[in-house]
Amino acid sequence: FLLAFADSRPRILKTLVKTASVALLAVAAHLAGGPGLLVVALGFGAAGDAFLSAPGKGPFLTGVAAFAVSHVAYIALFMGLGAVPTFLTAWPVAIYGIVMLRQLWGPSGAMRLPVMIYVVIISVMGMSALMLPDPYKLAIIAAFLFVVSDSILSKLLFVWPENHRARRWAPYAVWVTYWAAQAGFAWVFALSSVI
């Protein structure tokens, strides 16, 4: 996907490759006996990929909803493993969330409400990851990569003008950080014990 499709126009093959890249992680996590919430999170991430690769407001909103469900599943997984956000760990992510809400408030226009809800959900996911107990600390890196990916994507979709020079590298950065995040979660919670 990175080499052939990251910066290309929407098309069927692009959607199939993008969706399969995360759907296969969900299958691997399931076959490895990973937690059900991990499989659900990866599965909804793959569905979000499918919808976000299609043009139009309807598929975009459905994709955002799928990723929101994915993050809620991650939050439930993390908290089920003992992650409880505290003020000391939550405030840096809370500041990130406030900054992103402010930056996206105007540019997101008619999509403001779903975008704002999504920013809150991914911020809570990041806060929860910071409090994971020792065996799962590497998931903090995956959560950070997810936040970076979504931050770049939101700038690409809503903030940067068409001629902004970041548009040349942003699609590649979004894909690398996003897929690394999903693969990181799959590795930490399911695959590391069987490989």
Phi, psi and omega per residue, in radians:
F1 nan -0.772 -3.113
L2 -1.016 -0.789 -3.047
L3 -1.372 -0.606 -2.984
A4 -1.837 -0.463 -2.934
F5 -2.264 -0.177 -2.980
A6 -0.982 -0.589 -3.102
D7 -2.120 0.578 -3.110
S8 -1.904 2.896 3.132
R9 -1.165 2.787 3.106
P10 -1.073 2.396 3.029
R11 -2.843 2.868 -3.016
I12 -1.045 -0.828 -3.095
L13 -1.090 -0.686 3.091
K14 -1.039 -0.812 3.139
T15 -1.073 -0.762 -3.120
L16 -1.107 -0.799 -3.125
V17 -1.153 -0.775 -3.126
K18 -1.086 -0.803 -3.114
T19 -1.162 -0.758 -3.125
A20 -1.117 -0.528 -3.112
S21 -1.039 -0.575 3.114
V22 -1.764 -0.584 3.112
A23 -1.035 -0.663 3.120
L24 -1.187 -0.523 3.023
L25 -1.136 -0.697 3.108
A26 -1.102 -0.749 3.112
V27 -1.102 -0.783 3.140
A28 -1.085 -0.744 3.127
A29 -1.094 -0.702 3.114
H30 -1.140 -0.822 -3.125
L31 -1.123 -0.505 3.131
A32 -1.432 -0.044 3.141
G33 1.423 0.429 3.137
G34 -1.169 2.887 -3.136
P35 -1.043 2.516 3.130
G36 -1.015 -0.650 -3.141
L37 -1.138 -0.577 3.065
L38 -1.128 -0.801 3.137
V39 -1.093 -0.716 3.103
V40 -1.097 -0.800 -3.124
A41 -1.071 -0.788 3.124
L42 -1.165 -0.686 3.133
G43 -1.100 -0.779 3.107
F44 -1.225 -0.525 3.031
G45 -1.098 -0.739 3.100
A46 -1.106 -0.724 3.101
A47 -1.098 -0.713 3.094
G48 -1.063 -0.695 3.081
D49 -1.036 -0.766 -3.120
A50 -1.068 -0.809 -3.111
F51 -1.238 -0.703 -3.104
L52 -1.225 -0.310 3.125
S53 -1.439 -0.134 3.108
A54 -1.677 2.549 3.127
P55 -1.333 2.737 3.040
G56 1.917 2.752 -3.101
K57 -1.203 -0.718 -3.112
G58 -1.034 -0.951 3.092
P59 -1.058 -0.620 3.123
F60 -1.071 -0.854 -3.118
L61 -1.127 -0.662 3.093
T62 -1.145 -0.696 3.085
G63 -1.106 -0.754 3.098
V64 -1.080 -0.739 3.114
A65 -1.091 -0.722 3.130
A66 -1.106 -0.739 3.112
F67 -1.205 -0.574 3.067
A68 -1.087 -0.772 3.090
V69 -1.086 -0.708 3.106
S70 -1.017 -0.802 -3.128
H71 -1.199 -0.629 3.079
V72 -1.094 -0.678 3.085
A73 -1.125 -0.708 3.079
Y74 -1.097 -0.755 3.129
I75 -1.037 -0.808 3.128
A76 -1.088 -0.704 3.097
L77 -1.069 -0.864 -3.106
F78 -1.085 -0.790 -3.110
M79 -1.191 -0.574 3.068
G80 -1.152 -0.384 3.104
L81 -1.654 0.104 3.052
G82 1.850 0.148 3.138
A83 -1.468 2.035 3.071
V84 -2.245 1.988 -3.113
P85 -1.067 2.414 3.028
T86 -2.074 2.924 -3.103
F87 -1.027 -0.721 -3.071
L88 -1.104 -0.587 3.127
T89 -1.640 -0.412 -3.039
A90 -1.422 -0.508 -2.970
W91 -1.113 -0.641 3.116
P92 -1.115 -0.671 3.138
V93 -1.268 -0.606 3.089
A94 -1.101 -0.698 3.095
I95 -1.113 -0.747 3.067
Y96 -0.973 -0.844 -3.115
G97 -1.047 -0.750 3.134
I98 -1.109 -0.759 3.128
V99 -1.086 -0.787 -3.133
M100 -1.150 -0.714 3.102
L101 -1.030 -0.734 -3.130
R102 -1.173 -0.732 -3.106
Q103 -1.202 -0.562 -3.055
L104 -1.661 -0.195 -3.051
W105 -0.944 -0.944 -3.130
G106 -1.292 -0.931 -3.047
P107 -1.117 -0.436 -3.084
S108 -1.331 -0.259 2.992
G109 0.886 -2.129 -3.071
A110 -1.154 -0.314 -3.140
M111 -1.702 0.264 -3.046
R112 -0.982 -0.872 -3.045
L113 -1.060 -0.926 3.120
P114 -1.091 -0.609 3.121
V115 -1.155 -0.748 -3.134
M116 -1.132 -0.742 3.107
I117 -1.071 -0.733 -3.134
Y118 -1.105 -0.729 3.124
V119 -1.053 -0.722 3.118
V120 -1.115 -0.773 -3.102
I121 -1.120 -0.799 -3.117
I122 -1.209 -0.507 3.069
S123 -1.149 -0.739 3.108
V124 -1.131 -0.667 3.074
M125 -1.034 -0.787 3.118
G126 -1.092 -0.753 3.107
M127 -1.063 -0.759 -3.122
S128 -1.129 -0.698 -3.140
A129 -1.079 -0.644 -3.129
L130 -1.075 -0.389 -3.090
M131 -1.793 0.181 3.106
L132 -1.091 2.495 3.117
P133 -1.226 2.952 -2.979
D134 -0.819 -0.804 -3.066
P135 -1.089 -0.274 -3.026
Y136 -2.045 0.255 -3.035
K137 -1.047 -0.507 3.141
L138 -1.104 -0.351 3.102
A139 -1.155 -0.343 3.078
I140 -1.074 -0.689 3.122
I141 -1.119 -0.746 3.121
A142 -1.089 -0.750 3.126
A143 -1.101 -0.725 3.111
F144 -1.069 -0.757 3.123
L145 -1.095 -0.654 3.106
F146 -1.099 -0.787 3.127
V147 -1.089 -0.738 3.111
V148 -1.078 -0.800 -3.133
S149 -1.030 -0.856 -3.108
D150 -1.195 -0.529 3.094
S151 -1.154 -0.799 3.112
I152 -1.124 -0.754 -3.132
L153 -1.073 -0.720 -3.137
S154 -1.143 -0.641 3.069
K155 -1.153 -0.696 -3.135
L156 -1.114 -0.716 -3.078
L157 -1.386 -0.616 -2.940
F158 -2.148 -0.401 -2.936
V159 -1.911 -0.912 -3.031
W160 -1.261 2.306 3.077
P161 -1.184 2.894 -3.062
E162 -0.992 -0.566 -3.087
N163 -1.645 0.175 -3.110
H164 -1.160 2.341 -3.054
R165 -1.171 -0.387 3.124
A166 -1.154 -0.344 -3.133
R167 -1.132 -0.300 3.123
R168 -1.277 -0.653 -3.082
W169 -1.856 -0.324 -3.013
A170 -1.016 -0.776 -3.132
P171 -1.031 -0.611 3.130
Y172 -1.249 -0.727 3.116
A173 -1.128 -0.694 3.112
V174 -1.046 -0.816 -3.084
W175 -1.182 -0.794 -3.096
V176 -1.064 -0.842 -3.101
T177 -1.211 -0.661 -3.129
Y178 -1.160 -0.913 -3.078
W179 -1.181 -0.628 3.078
A180 -1.075 -0.640 3.108
A181 -1.131 -0.854 -3.132
Q182 -1.115 -0.748 3.100
A183 -1.126 -0.639 3.108
G184 -1.102 -0.784 3.089
F185 -1.082 -0.779 3.134
A186 -1.050 -0.727 -3.128
W187 -1.135 -0.874 -3.059
V188 -1.104 -0.746 -2.987
F189 -1.706 -0.143 -3.110
A190 -2.520 -0.805 -2.872
L191 -1.546 -0.449 -3.052
S192 -1.088 -0.480 -3.075
S193 -1.448 -0.201 -3.081
V194 -2.026 -0.042 -3.129
I195 -1.917 nan nan
